Amino acid sequence: MGRYVARRLIYLFVVLFAVSAITFGLMHAVPGGPFDKEKALPAEIIRNLEKRYHLDEPLLNQYLRYVKEVFVPEFSTTKFSSNFEDDALFKFKIGGVYVKWMNFGPSYASRSRTVNDIFRQQLPISIQLGLMALLVAIIIGMPLGIIAALKQNTIFDYISMSVAIFGVSVPVIILGPVLIWIFAVTLKWLPATGWGSKPPYLLGFLPTSMGWNFFKYAIMPPVALGLASSAIIARLTRASLLQVVREDYVRTARAKGLQERLVITRHALKNSLIPVVTILGPMFAALVTGTFVTETVFGIPGMGKYFVISITNRDYPVIMGTILLYAVFLVIANLIVDILYAYLDPRIRYD
């Protein structure tokens, strides 16, 4: 297992190199540049800005410079300064050596901030929202799917699948305002907009306080975002469990006189979860990266909204950095899914 995980982590860097090259090429293939505005800047100012950010160099030199800053760690016997040039996502000390790694550079649109500053402030909020939406999807989807499978063709099955169809059919842009109107405007139970956590974050992305001041903001957005995913989980759980309960080993367990509850929990449910676990990795990455509409509806200052704005502004460093981080999320989520396979199915081994 250890060698398999190490090999997958090495593949992660190969994926990141490929993603960075494709993204870099597509960005510069689109007509226009980061300093093209409705009110055109003087040509001399544009030349000075391009020189400052090395945009006047050949594209290959720009890409190699970017790869060096992001992927190659820098070592020093003296502490790095706090200016733009020495900013990095990771700064730490090993013995008497200072290390910095992943410098995504300054933002072209917000020139007083680096891309790492934006990540530190906005990305943890999107991760929190994505994790809570995934939790909502699992809590709602799996019980609905299990009930629908065990009570097939009954009123419970029809109600569960109706809820699933509702979740898939109603988008966040409609469900969000409805929730705000009911719980914020009419009942006044919850705040309409905002988010309850602020920096600094525990482990870089977790809120330091988990009281009511946090959860009152973190109820409606995760529900609105996670309901569609819960419908997918419910339908997949139902189909998988219906297939497993008809297997020979399940019939054998029943024939031996094992209680129905133990037959389902010990034999059927565990094996039926493999297809569900398969989609959880990509689903988490989709929830984290697809929060733009949810953040807009609920006024959440997350990364999704900022990422879309950066595309409009041609803010190349923010676009590159965000896509690379999202690629990391997807690869690591899939790695965790593969590891869970071995736990759910003893026949699966990674040698």
N, C-alpha and C positions, 0 to 999 in steps of 0.2 A: 504493500500500500504506500509506504514512504517513497519508494522509487517512482511509483505512478504519479503521486502528487508533485514530486520534484520535476518530473518530465512535463506535466501539464503547466506548471509555473514557467518553465522554459518556453513552452509554446505560447504562453501569454505574451512574452516580449516579441515573439515573431508576429503575433496578431497585431500588437500595438504598432510595430513598424509598418505593417501593411496598411492598417487603418490610417496612420499618420500620413503616409505617402499619398494614398488615394484622396484623403480629405484636403491635403495641401494642394494637390493638383487641381481638384475641382474648384476650390476657392479662387485660385488665381486664373482659372479658365473662364470664370464669369466676368463679363465686361464691367468696368468700373473699379473703384478702389475705396479704401476706408476713409479717404479725405474728400471724396466727391459729395458735395452738399448741394441743396437747392440754391443757396447763395454761394456761388463759387468763391473759393479762397484765391488770393493772389498766387501766381505761379511760383514766385520765390518762396513763399511760406510753404507751399506743398513740397517743393524740393527740399527745404530744410527739414520738414517732418519726415519725408521718406529717407533722408540721410540719417536722421536720428534713430529711426527704427530699422535701418538697413534694408529698406524696401527698394533702394536704388541698385542693389547688387543683383547678380544673376540668380534665377530661381533656385538652381542647384545649391549655390552658396547659402541662400536663405534657409533652405530645407536642412542642410547639414548643420548649420548654426543652431537651428531649432532642435534638431535631434540631440546635439551635444548638450544643450542647456537642460533638456528634459530627461534624457535617459542616462547620461554619464554623470555619476556623482563627483563632486569636487571636494578635495581635502585641503585642510590648512592647519598649521600649528597655532595660528592666532584666530581669535573669534571673528566671525564674519560681521560686517556692518549691517545696519538696518535699512540701507537705501535700496532702491529698485534693483540695482544690478546684483545684489547679494540676497535677494529674496528667494525663498524656495518653500515648497510645500512641506518638506521634511528638513529639519535642522536638529542635529544631535551631536553628542560628543562621545567618542570611543577612546578611552584612556586620555592621552594628551592631544588627540587629533580631533579637530572639528570637521563635521561632514554636512554638506548641504546637497539635496537631491530634488529634482523635479522643479526647475525654475521655468514657469510657463510665460514669463515675461510680463511687461506692462500692458494694460488695456489701452487700445487706441481711442476709445470713446470716453472712458473715465480716466483721464491722464494722471489723476492724483492717486490712483489705485492700481495695484498689480492684479493679475488674474488670480493669484493665490489669495489675495485679500478678498476677492469676490467669492472664491470657493469657501473660504473660512466662514463667511457670513451667510451666504445664500444656500450653499449645497447641503449643510446639515439639516436645514428646514425641509428640503425636498426629500432627503433620506428618511427623516422622521415621518413625514406624510406618507411616503411609499411603504415603509414598514407597517405603519398602522393600517393603511388600506389593505395590505396583504393579510394582516391579522384579521381584519373584518371579513375579507373574502373567505378565509379558511373557517372562521367561526360560524359564518352563515352558510357557506356552500357545502361543507362536508356533512353536517347534520341533515341538511335538506336532501342531499344525495343518498345518504344512508337510509333515511326514512322512506324516500321514494322507492328505493330498491327493495326494502324489506316489506313494504306495503304496496307492492306493484298492483296497478289497476284498481286502486281504492281511492277514496276521497283524499287521503293523505298524499298519495302519489300525484294526483291532479293539482292539489294546492301547492305542493313543493315545486313542481315543474312550471306552474303559473307564475310563482314568484321568480323562478329562474328566467322565464321568458320576459317578465317585466324588467328585470335587471339588465338584460341584454338590449332591450328595446328602448329604454329611456336613457338618453345621454346625460352627462354631467351638466351640460349647459342648460338643460331643462330641470333636472332633479335638484341642482344646487339652488337656484332661485326659489323653487317650491319649498325646500327645507328652510331657507332663510325667512321666507314669508310666514311659515307656520311657527317655527321655534324661536325666531329672533324678533320678528315684527309683531305677530299676533300674540303669542304666549309670553314673549320676552324672557325665555328661559336661558337662551344662549346668545353670545355676541354674534353679530352678523359677519364681521370681517376681522382679519388679523390672525396672529399666531402667538402662542403663549410662552415660547422659549426664546431666550436671547443668549448671545455669547457671554462667557466662555462655555463650551460644551464638554461633557464628560466623554473621554475617548475620542474627542474630535467631532462627534455628531449627536450624542445623547444629551437630553436636557438634564440640567443639574437638579431641577425641582420637578416632582411629578404630582403636585397637588392639584386642587380644583382649578387654580389659576391657569394651569396648563391644559387640563382636560376639557375645560369649558370651550376652549378654542379648537380642540382636537376631537370633536365628536362628529359634527356635520361634514367637514371636508373628507375624512377617511371613509365615512359611509357613502358619500356621493361618488367617490373615486373607486371604492372597492366593491360596490354592488354589482357592477357588470362582471368583474372577475369572479365574484362569488357564484354567479349564474353559470359560468363556464365550469368551475369546480364542481358544482352540484350536478350538472348533467354528465360530466365525465365520471364522477364517483358513482352515480347511479348505473351507468352503462357498465363500468368495470366490475362493480359488485354483483350485478345481475349475471355476468359471465362467470365469475368465480364461484358463486353459490351453486352453480350447476356442475361443477367439476367433480370427478370421482372421489377425490380425497375428502371433500366436504360431505358427500353422501356416506362415505365410510365412517366419518366421525359421528354422524347422526345415527348410523346403524349400530355403533358401539354403545349408544345410550348417553352420549355426552350432551349436556344441557345446551339448548339452542343459543343461549347467551354466550357460552364458551365457544361454540362452533363459529359464531360470527366474529367474536373479538379475537380469538387465538388463531383461527385458520383462514377465514374468508377475508376479513377486513384488512389484515396486514398485507396480503398479496394483492388485494385490489387497489392499494394505495400507490403502487409503482407507477401506473400511468398518471396519477394525480401529481406525484412528486416530480415527474418529468416536466410538467408545465410550470412548476412553481419558480424555477430559476429564471426562465425568460419572462415570466409574469412579473417577478419582482423588478427586473430591469425595465420592463415596460411601464410599471407603475411609477418608478422613480423618474424615468425620462419623459413620461407622458403627463406630467402634472400641470402643464401650461394652462389649460382651460380651468382646472380646479383652482389653481392659484389666482387666476384672473377673477373668477366668480367670487371667491371668498377673500380677495385682497390679501393673499399670503405672499410675503416677500421671499419667495423661493427661487431656485435656480432655473426652473423651467421657463418662467416668465422672462428672466434675464437673458436666457439663451436665445429665445426668439428675437428679443430686441437686439442682441448682438449680431444676429444674422442680418437684420435690417440695416444695421450700422456698418456692416462689413468689418466687424471687430475680430480680425483673424485670430489673435491669440486666445480670446475667450472661446471662439468656435472650436479651435483645435483642442484646447485643454478640456472643454466639456465633452467632446466626442470621445477623446481618449479615456477620460474617467468613466464614461458610460460603457465603453468597451471593457474596461477592467471589471465593472460591476457584472456585466453579462458573463464574462469568462469565469469569474470566481463563483457566481451563482450556479453556473452549470457544473463546475467542479464539485461544489457542495452537493448538488443533486446526484452526481455520479457516486460520491462517497456514501450517500444515503441508500443507494441501490444495494450496496453490499450488506447494509444492516437489514433492509427489508427482505432481501432474498439471499439466503446463505449460499445459493448456487453460484452467485456472482462473485468472482475474485479478480483482483487486479494484481497480477504478478509481473 
